[in-house]
Amino acid sequence: MPAEIPLTQLQATHLANILHQLRPEWGINSMMTLFGNNRDFAPFPALVEASVKVARNPAKKYPNVIFMTGSHWDTTAPDIGAQAPAGPPCEDHDTEPAHNCRSCIADTKVGQRPITHIGKHYTPESETAA
């Protein structure tokens, strides 16, 4: 199923970032290299679907599996990876994963937490001085 139009840099960047959110241990730079080496492998929509299926399957440890034959390329096959590994919880918000805690991200957007403390414990200076 070779791609009619090769994967673009922008598509690869977006896909690598999405997969990194699902599997934080998969580095964005290494996925960009992997996608660059396989630009003509499959049409973008099929590549996205197969990539997400692989990322959601905890038994698949590395993203290079995306470019191997398997049920992740079968659009009729069920998505057996019902949930990707969650990773450690946020130190301040234990119901959120540390790598992309929505509460910490919201705090950074309103200036209440430095971006370096997403998923990590943070005590604002105003609370330590009181």
Secondary structure as GFF3:
##gff-version 3
##sequence-region A 1 130
A	DSSP	alpha_helix	9	22	.	.	.	ID=ss1
A	DSSP	alpha_helix	28	37	.	.	.	ID=ss2
A	DSSP	alpha_helix	44	55	.	.	.	ID=ss3
A	DSSP	three_ten_helix	63	67	.	.	.	ID=ss4
A	DSSP	three_ten_helix	71	73	.	.	.	ID=ss5
A	DSSP	three_ten_helix	98	100	.	.	.	ID=ss6
A	DSSP	alpha_helix	102	109	.	.	.	ID=ss7
A	DSSP	three_ten_helix	115	117	.	.	.	ID=ss8
A	DSSP	alpha_helix	125	129	.	.	.	ID=ss9
###
